[in-house]
């Protein structure tokens, strides 16, 4: 049994498909096209009906165009003949224009132009290019890519070819080529002496673990198998390197492999690595320092009393908004304090003069203090409710349990309020090279890598994963990594989110029209605001 069905797509269009039932299972015979309005939908439904009818009569194969349909025009009345002349013959029948298909070729060409400009055409694989563009426009499964590409005016490669492309992406080391092209582009467009690093987790719709997919720490408290992904970007968020690790691997153990891979690939001698407090481990910092790298990492707030002991003694616990204290912190937690409280002046860090310590910069913000103070007050209120029995006893901060008795931990609460509003940064860059304010502003650039991760998870839908083998997972990450580079470039040039760019440009539909047996392609009229977006995408360099 064969029939026509309509399916609503993620972009809001209506896909028309020819479907057959084989042994009780549905199979898509052909994707006829996608319509964005009722007129186009009606034409596609008629075309699908003709395809089915022709196939049943053994007159038309399902891969051919439908027979064109003709409709009469209303004859135009002729004026009366003058001076006995014979009236001209009445106008005959004329075929009505027929819309064969419509597609977003302008959007495809715009994204493809950025892909080529970034140097990614070095892989020489059109199917890989199509998979990247489809991932940007409408992330979907490998099976459904043909529908997305059809809506962009492209004839997709077969499913078996797409699968072979994923294998080539891994065997052919496409990621090496893409990463080198990214570095070349970033180096020409911006300063890559400072890079940002962060990690995230991507989960799988799977029940069992394997050598790579393992249950590990998840911020969303998921218990699904996952992998850990490390991403290295420049200070604007443009991706430079990506790494894949076992799902139960500690975040602190991922930064060095990614940095060393990046260093080996491009032969970089020294650069500044910026990471958040999750990367703060003594072994990591020592290895980065020994390898000749500079680093800026976030410090945990609990170390503030030790680092600022001298400041507290000589200046008290009151800070002014924006105040910065440049001091030192021990390399090893639990080690002998390196800050002498008997000296009023803060110590100056140097690699040889203070070998047991790192440089620490602490900054106070009145806005951060207000936020921290509200949080601490809420935690104190909850602790008192638990102590009074108004709320169930769970692991609650500032509740001290002695036997069966519960009391408020006044000491811990006072210690927490003492450091409210403070944020610390640890680095091995001397003050003569980088001032405290520059250390802080460099660290604050980390939001760019966080934004790139959000793009990969939402706009590019890098998760959940449905791949099973490591090679397939790595190939998928290569596509996401490439799509992220293209998307970031488009965003930088237009000043709009990639989602907004797609929403503005995808309705610009080219069309294939048949008039009186002649088939022509027609381009859409482009409003000025849409043309401005297209012009911005084609700019030769990032800002």
C-alpha positions as CSV (number, residue, x, y, z in Angstrom):
1,X,0.0,0.0,0.0
2,X,1.4,3.4,-1.0
3,X,0.1,6.8,0.2
4,X,1.0,10.5,0.7
5,X,1.6,11.9,4.1
6,X,2.4,15.4,5.5
7,X,4.9,15.9,8.3
8,X,5.6,19.1,10.2
9,X,9.4,19.8,10.3
10,X,11.4,21.5,13.0
11,X,11.6,24.7,10.9
12,X,7.8,25.0,10.7
13,X,7.6,23.8,7.1
14,X,5.4,20.9,6.0
15,X,7.2,18.0,4.3
16,X,5.3,15.9,1.7
17,X,6.5,12.3,1.5
18,X,5.4,9.2,-0.4
19,X,5.2,6.3,2.1
20,X,4.6,2.6,1.5
21,X,3.7,-0.2,3.9
22,X,5.9,-3.4,3.7
23,X,5.1,-6.3,6.0
24,X,3.4,-4.0,8.4
25,X,6.2,-1.4,8.5
26,X,6.3,2.1,7.0
27,X,9.0,3.0,4.6
28,X,9.6,6.4,3.0
29,X,9.7,5.9,-0.7
30,X,10.5,9.5,-1.6
31,X,10.7,13.0,-0.1
32,X,8.7,15.1,-2.6
33,X,9.6,18.5,-1.0
34,X,8.8,21.0,1.8
35,X,6.2,23.7,1.7
36,X,6.1,27.0,3.6
37,X,2.6,28.1,2.5
38,X,-0.7,26.6,1.5
39,X,-0.2,27.2,-2.3
40,X,3.2,25.3,-2.3
41,X,1.7,22.6,-0.2
42,X,-1.2,22.0,-2.6
43,X,1.2,21.8,-5.5
44,X,3.4,19.3,-3.7
45,X,0.4,17.2,-2.8
46,X,-0.8,17.1,-6.4
47,X,2.7,16.2,-7.6
48,X,2.9,13.3,-5.1
49,X,-0.5,12.1,-6.2
50,X,0.6,12.2,-9.8
51,X,3.8,10.2,-8.9
52,X,1.8,7.5,-7.2
53,X,-0.8,7.4,-10.0
54,X,1.9,7.2,-12.7
55,X,3.7,4.4,-10.8
56,X,0.5,2.4,-10.4
57,X,-0.2,2.7,-14.1
58,X,3.4,1.7,-15.0
59,X,3.6,4.9,-17.0
60,X,5.8,7.0,-14.7
61,X,8.7,6.0,-12.5
62,X,8.8,7.6,-9.0
63,X,12.0,9.4,-9.8
64,X,10.6,11.5,-12.7
65,X,8.9,14.8,-12.7
66,X,5.2,14.9,-12.7
67,X,3.2,15.6,-15.9
68,X,2.5,19.3,-16.1
69,X,-1.0,20.5,-15.5
70,X,-2.8,23.0,-17.7
71,X,-5.6,25.4,-16.9
72,X,-7.5,27.7,-19.3
73,X,-7.3,31.5,-19.1
74,X,-10.5,33.5,-19.6
75,X,-10.6,34.6,-23.2
76,X,-10.1,38.4,-23.7
77,X,-13.1,39.9,-25.6
78,X,-12.0,41.2,-29.0
79,X,-13.0,44.6,-30.3
80,X,-15.4,44.8,-33.3
81,X,-13.8,44.8,-36.7
82,X,-13.3,48.0,-38.5
83,X,-14.1,48.7,-42.2
84,X,-15.1,45.1,-42.8
85,X,-11.8,43.5,-41.6
86,X,-11.9,40.0,-40.4
87,X,-11.8,39.8,-36.6
88,X,-8.6,38.3,-35.2
89,X,-8.7,34.8,-34.0
90,X,-9.7,34.4,-30.3
91,X,-6.8,33.8,-27.9
92,X,-6.3,30.1,-27.2
93,X,-5.6,28.1,-24.1
94,X,-2.5,29.0,-22.1
95,X,-0.9,26.8,-19.4
96,X,-0.9,28.2,-15.9
97,X,2.5,28.6,-14.2
98,X,3.4,25.6,-12.2
99,X,5.7,25.7,-9.1
100,X,7.9,22.6,-9.2
101,X,9.7,23.2,-5.9
102,X,11.1,25.9,-3.7
103,X,14.3,25.9,-1.6
104,X,16.6,28.1,0.5
105,X,19.6,28.1,-1.9
106,X,20.6,31.6,-0.7
107,X,21.0,30.3,2.9
108,X,23.0,27.3,1.7
109,X,25.3,29.4,-0.4
110,X,25.9,31.9,2.4
111,X,26.9,29.2,4.9
112,X,28.9,27.3,2.3
113,X,30.8,30.4,1.4
114,X,32.0,30.8,5.1
115,X,32.9,27.1,5.1
116,X,35.1,27.6,2.1
117,X,36.6,30.9,3.3
118,X,37.7,29.3,6.6
119,X,39.7,26.9,4.6
120,X,37.6,23.8,5.4
121,X,37.3,22.9,1.7
122,X,40.8,21.5,2.1
123,X,39.2,18.2,3.1
124,X,37.8,18.0,-0.5
125,X,34.6,16.2,0.5
126,X,31.3,17.7,-0.7
127,X,29.3,15.2,1.4
128,X,31.1,16.3,4.6
129,X,30.5,19.9,3.7
130,X,26.8,19.2,3.2
131,X,26.6,17.4,6.6
132,X,28.2,20.4,8.3
133,X,25.8,22.8,6.7
134,X,22.8,20.6,7.5
135,X,24.0,20.5,11.2
136,X,23.9,24.3,11.3
137,X,20.6,24.8,9.6
138,X,18.6,22.0,11.3
139,X,20.4,19.4,13.4
140,X,18.9,16.0,12.8
141,X,19.8,12.4,12.4
142,X,22.0,11.1,9.6
143,X,18.9,9.4,8.1
144,X,17.0,12.7,7.9
145,X,19.7,14.8,6.4
146,X,18.4,14.4,2.9
147,X,15.2,16.2,3.9
148,X,17.2,19.2,5.2
149,X,19.4,19.3,2.2
150,X,16.5,19.0,-0.2
151,X,14.9,22.1,1.5
152,X,18.2,23.9,0.8
153,X,18.2,22.9,-2.9
154,X,20.8,20.1,-2.6
155,X,20.5,16.5,-3.7
156,X,21.8,14.6,-0.7
157,X,24.2,11.7,-1.1
158,X,22.8,8.3,-0.3
159,X,22.7,7.1,3.3
160,X,25.5,4.6,2.7
161,X,27.6,7.4,1.2
162,X,27.0,9.6,4.3
163,X,28.0,6.7,6.5
164,X,31.2,6.2,4.5
165,X,31.9,10.0,4.9
166,X,31.8,9.6,8.7
167,X,34.3,6.8,8.4
168,X,36.5,8.9,6.0
169,X,36.3,11.8,8.5
170,X,37.9,9.7,11.1
171,X,40.3,7.6,9.0
172,X,41.2,10.6,6.8
173,X,41.9,12.7,9.9
174,X,39.6,15.5,8.8
175,X,39.8,17.0,12.3
176,X,43.5,17.6,11.9
177,X,42.9,19.5,8.7
178,X,40.0,21.4,10.2
179,X,42.0,22.3,13.3
180,X,44.9,23.6,11.3
181,X,42.6,25.7,9.2
182,X,41.0,27.1,12.3
183,X,44.3,28.0,13.8
184,X,45.4,29.7,10.5
185,X,42.2,31.7,10.4
186,X,42.3,32.7,14.1
187,X,46.0,33.6,13.8
188,X,45.3,35.9,10.8
189,X,42.2,37.5,12.4
190,X,43.2,37.7,16.1
191,X,45.8,37.1,18.7
192,X,46.1,33.5,19.7
193,X,48.7,34.0,22.5
194,X,45.8,33.6,25.0
195,X,43.4,30.6,24.8
196,X,40.4,29.6,26.9
197,X,39.6,26.0,28.0
198,X,36.6,24.4,29.5
199,X,34.9,21.0,29.6
200,X,31.3,19.7,29.3
201,X,29.6,16.3,29.3
202,X,27.5,14.8,26.4
203,X,25.2,12.0,27.4
204,X,24.0,9.0,25.4
205,X,20.6,7.2,25.0
206,X,22.2,3.9,26.1
207,X,21.7,1.5,28.9
208,X,25.2,0.0,29.1
209,X,28.7,1.4,29.5
210,X,31.7,0.6,27.4
211,X,35.3,1.7,27.3
212,X,34.4,5.3,26.4
213,X,30.8,5.9,27.4
214,X,30.7,5.7,31.1
215,X,28.6,7.1,33.9
216,X,30.4,10.0,35.6
217,X,29.9,13.3,37.3
218,X,27.0,15.2,35.6
219,X,25.9,18.8,36.5
220,X,22.4,17.8,35.4
221,X,22.6,14.8,37.8
222,X,22.1,12.3,34.9
223,X,22.9,8.6,35.3
224,X,23.2,7.9,31.6
225,X,26.5,6.9,30.1
226,X,28.4,10.0,28.9
227,X,31.7,11.3,27.5
228,X,33.7,14.3,28.6
229,X,34.5,16.9,25.9
230,X,37.3,19.5,26.3
231,X,37.1,22.6,24.1
232,X,39.9,25.1,23.5
233,X,39.0,28.5,21.9
234,X,40.6,31.8,21.3
235,X,39.6,34.9,23.3
236,X,36.6,35.5,21.0
237,X,35.2,31.9,21.4
238,X,36.4,30.7,18.0
239,X,37.2,26.9,18.4
240,X,40.8,25.8,18.0
241,X,40.9,22.2,19.5
242,X,38.5,19.6,20.8
243,X,39.2,16.5,22.8
244,X,37.1,13.5,23.8
245,X,37.5,11.5,27.0
246,X,35.9,8.8,29.1
247,X,32.7,9.8,30.9
248,X,34.2,9.2,34.3
249,X,37.4,11.1,33.7
250,X,38.1,14.0,36.1
251,X,37.9,17.4,34.5
252,X,41.4,18.3,35.9
253,X,42.9,15.4,33.9
254,X,41.6,16.6,30.5
255,X,43.3,20.0,30.1
256,X,46.9,18.8,29.6
257,X,46.2,16.3,26.8
258,X,44.2,18.9,24.8
259,X,46.9,21.6,25.4
260,X,49.7,19.3,24.4
261,X,47.9,18.1,21.3
262,X,47.3,21.8,20.3
263,X,51.0,22.6,21.0
264,X,52.3,19.6,19.0
265,X,50.0,20.3,16.1
266,X,51.0,24.0,15.7
267,X,54.5,24.0,17.2
268,X,53.7,26.7,19.8
269,X,56.3,27.4,22.4
270,X,54.4,29.5,24.9
271,X,50.9,30.9,25.4
272,X,48.5,31.8,28.2
273,X,45.8,29.3,29.1
274,X,42.7,30.5,31.0
275,X,40.5,28.0,32.8
276,X,38.0,28.0,35.6
277,X,38.5,26.8,39.2
278,X,37.5,23.3,38.2
279,X,40.9,23.0,36.5
280,X,42.8,24.1,39.6
281,X,45.0,21.2,40.7
282,X,48.5,21.4,41.9
283,X,49.7,18.8,39.4
284,X,48.1,20.6,36.5
285,X,49.6,24.0,37.3
286,X,53.1,22.5,37.8
287,X,52.9,20.6,34.5
288,X,51.7,23.7,32.7
289,X,54.5,25.8,34.2
290,X,57.1,23.2,33.5
291,X,56.0,23.0,29.8
292,X,56.6,26.8,29.5
293,X,52.9,27.8,29.5
294,X,51.5,30.7,31.4
295,X,48.1,30.2,33.1
296,X,45.2,32.1,34.7
297,X,42.8,29.9,36.7
298,X,40.0,30.7,39.1
299,X,40.7,30.3,42.8
300,X,38.3,28.8,45.3
301,X,36.8,31.3,47.6
302,X,37.7,29.2,50.6
303,X,41.4,30.0,50.2
304,X,40.8,33.7,50.7
305,X,41.3,33.8,54.5
306,X,44.8,32.2,54.0
307,X,45.8,34.3,51.0
308,X,44.6,37.5,52.6
309,X,45.6,36.9,56.2
310,X,48.1,39.8,56.1
311,X,45.6,42.1,54.5
312,X,42.9,41.2,57.2
313,X,45.4,42.0,60.0
314,X,46.6,45.4,58.7
315,X,43.5,46.6,56.8
316,X,40.5,44.8,58.4
317,X,37.7,43.0,56.6
318,X,36.2,46.0,54.9
319,X,36.8,46.4,51.1
320,X,35.8,49.0,48.6
321,X,34.0,48.2,45.4
322,X,36.6,47.3,42.7
323,X,39.5,46.9,45.1
324,X,42.2,44.5,44.0
325,X,44.8,42.8,46.2
326,X,47.9,41.3,44.5
327,X,49.5,38.7,46.7
328,X,50.7,35.1,46.7
329,X,49.1,31.7,47.5
330,X,50.8,28.3,48.4
331,X,51.4,25.9,45.5
332,X,50.3,23.0,47.8
333,X,47.1,23.1,49.9
334,X,47.9,22.4,53.5
335,X,51.4,23.7,53.2
336,X,53.0,26.2,55.5
337,X,51.5,29.7,54.9
338,X,53.7,31.8,52.6
339,X,52.1,35.1,53.4
340,X,53.8,36.7,56.5
341,X,51.2,38.4,58.5
342,X,53.8,40.4,60.3
343,X,54.7,42.3,57.1
344,X,52.2,45.0,56.1
345,X,53.1,45.2,52.4
346,X,51.8,42.4,50.2
347,X,54.5,40.1,48.9
348,X,55.5,40.3,45.2
349,X,55.5,37.0,43.3
350,X,58.4,36.0,41.2
351,X,59.3,32.6,39.9
352,X,62.6,32.4,41.6
353,X,61.9,34.7,44.6
354,X,58.8,32.8,45.9
355,X,59.3,29.3,44.5
356,X,56.7,27.7,46.9
357,X,53.9,29.9,45.8
358,X,51.9,31.2,42.8
359,X,50.7,34.7,42.2
360,X,47.2,35.4,43.5
361,X,44.9,38.3,42.6
362,X,41.8,38.9,44.6
363,X,39.1,41.4,43.7
364,X,36.1,42.7,45.6
365,X,32.8,43.5,44.0
366,X,29.9,45.2,45.9
367,X,27.5,43.5,43.4
368,X,29.0,40.1,44.1
369,X,28.9,40.8,47.8
370,X,25.1,41.5,47.7
371,X,24.5,38.3,45.7
372,X,26.7,36.2,48.0
373,X,25.1,37.7,51.1
374,X,21.6,36.9,49.9
375,X,22.7,33.3,49.3
376,X,24.3,33.0,52.7
377,X,21.2,34.4,54.4
378,X,19.0,31.9,52.6
379,X,21.3,29.1,53.6
380,X,21.3,30.3,57.2
381,X,17.5,30.4,57.2
382,X,17.3,26.9,55.9
383,X,19.9,25.7,58.5
384,X,17.8,27.2,61.3
385,X,14.6,25.5,59.9
386,X,16.4,22.1,59.9
387,X,17.6,22.7,63.4
388,X,14.1,23.7,64.6
389,X,12.6,20.7,62.9
390,X,10.5,22.7,60.4
391,X,12.3,21.1,57.4
392,X,13.5,17.5,56.9
393,X,17.1,16.9,57.9
394,X,19.3,16.6,54.8
395,X,22.9,17.6,54.0
396,X,22.5,21.3,54.8
397,X,25.2,23.9,54.9
398,X,26.0,25.4,58.3
399,X,24.2,22.6,60.3
400,X,26.6,21.0,62.8
401,X,25.6,17.6,64.1
402,X,26.8,16.3,67.4
403,X,25.3,13.0,68.3
404,X,21.5,13.6,67.8
405,X,21.7,17.3,68.4
406,X,21.9,19.9,65.6
407,X,23.2,23.4,66.0
408,X,24.1,26.3,63.8
409,X,27.8,26.3,62.7
410,X,28.4,29.9,63.6
411,X,32.1,29.7,62.9
412,X,31.6,28.4,59.3
413,X,28.9,31.0,58.7
414,X,31.1,33.9,59.9
415,X,34.0,32.6,57.8
416,X,31.8,32.5,54.7
417,X,30.5,36.0,55.3
418,X,34.0,37.2,55.7
419,X,34.9,36.3,52.1
420,X,31.6,37.4,50.5
421,X,32.1,39.5,47.5
422,X,35.6,38.3,46.8
423,X,36.8,36.5,43.7
424,X,40.4,35.0,43.3
425,X,42.6,34.3,40.4
426,X,45.8,32.3,40.4
427,X,48.5,32.8,37.8
428,X,52.2,32.4,37.1
429,X,52.5,35.7,35.1
430,X,54.5,38.3,37.0
431,X,53.0,41.7,37.7
432,X,55.6,43.3,35.6
433,X,54.1,41.5,32.6
434,X,50.4,41.6,33.3
435,X,48.7,44.0,35.7
436,X,46.0,42.7,38.1
437,X,43.2,44.3,36.1
438,X,44.4,42.5,32.9
439,X,44.6,39.2,34.7
440,X,41.0,39.6,35.8
441,X,39.7,40.8,32.4
442,X,41.5,37.9,30.7
443,X,39.8,35.4,33.0
444,X,36.4,37.0,32.4
445,X,36.8,36.1,28.7
446,X,35.9,32.6,29.7
447,X,32.2,33.3,29.0
448,X,33.1,33.0,25.3
449,X,34.0,29.3,25.6
450,X,30.9,28.8,27.7
451,X,28.9,30.4,24.9
452,X,30.5,28.1,22.4
453,X,29.5,25.1,24.5
454,X,25.9,26.4,24.8
455,X,25.8,26.8,21.0
456,X,27.1,23.2,20.5
457,X,24.5,21.8,22.8
458,X,21.5,23.9,21.7
459,X,21.8,25.4,18.2
460,X,23.9,22.4,16.9
461,X,22.3,19.8,19.2
462,X,25.5,17.9,19.9
463,X,23.7,15.8,22.4
464,X,22.2,13.3,23.1
465,X,24.4,11.0,21.2
466,X,23.1,8.0,19.2
467,X,26.4,6.8,17.9
468,X,27.9,3.7,19.5
469,X,31.5,3.2,18.4
470,X,34.3,5.6,19.2
471,X,35.1,6.3,15.6
472,X,31.5,7.3,14.9
473,X,31.5,9.5,18.1
474,X,34.8,11.2,17.1
475,X,33.5,11.8,13.5
476,X,30.3,13.4,14.9
477,X,32.4,15.6,17.1
478,X,34.4,16.7,14.1
479,X,31.2,17.7,12.3
480,X,30.0,19.7,15.4
481,X,33.5,21.3,15.8
482,X,33.5,22.4,12.2
483,X,29.8,23.6,12.4
484,X,30.7,25.6,15.5
485,X,33.6,27.4,13.8
486,X,31.3,28.4,10.9
487,X,28.5,29.4,13.2
488,X,30.8,31.5,15.4
489,X,32.2,33.3,12.3
490,X,28.7,34.1,11.1
491,X,27.7,35.4,14.5
492,X,30.8,37.6,14.8
493,X,30.2,39.1,11.4
494,X,26.5,39.8,11.7
495,X,26.2,40.5,15.4
496,X,23.2,38.2,15.5
497,X,22.8,34.7,17.0
498,X,23.0,31.9,14.5
499,X,19.4,31.1,15.3
500,X,18.4,34.6,14.4
501,X,20.4,34.5,11.1
502,X,18.6,31.2,10.1
503,X,15.2,32.7,11.0
504,X,15.9,35.7,8.8
505,X,17.4,34.0,5.8
506,X,15.7,30.7,5.5
507,X,12.4,32.2,4.2
508,X,14.3,33.6,1.2
509,X,13.1,30.8,-1.2
510,X,14.3,30.3,-4.7
511,X,11.9,28.4,-6.9
512,X,11.8,26.1,-10.0
513,X,8.8,27.2,-12.1
514,X,7.4,25.7,-15.3
515,X,5.6,28.0,-17.7
516,X,4.2,26.6,-21.0
517,X,6.6,23.6,-20.8
518,X,9.7,25.8,-20.1
519,X,11.3,25.2,-16.7
520,X,13.2,28.1,-15.1
521,X,14.7,28.9,-11.7
522,X,13.5,32.1,-10.1
523,X,15.4,34.0,-7.3
524,X,13.5,35.7,-4.5
525,X,13.4,39.5,-4.0
526,X,15.7,40.3,-1.1
527,X,14.6,43.0,1.3
528,X,17.3,45.5,2.4
529,X,17.5,44.2,6.0
530,X,18.1,40.6,4.7
531,X,20.7,41.9,2.2
532,X,22.5,43.6,5.0
533,X,22.8,40.2,6.8
534,X,24.1,38.5,3.6
535,X,26.6,41.3,3.0
536,X,27.9,41.0,6.6
537,X,28.4,37.3,6.3
538,X,30.5,37.8,3.2
539,X,32.9,40.2,5.0
540,X,36.5,39.1,4.6
541,X,37.6,39.3,8.2
542,X,36.3,39.0,11.8
543,X,35.9,42.0,14.1
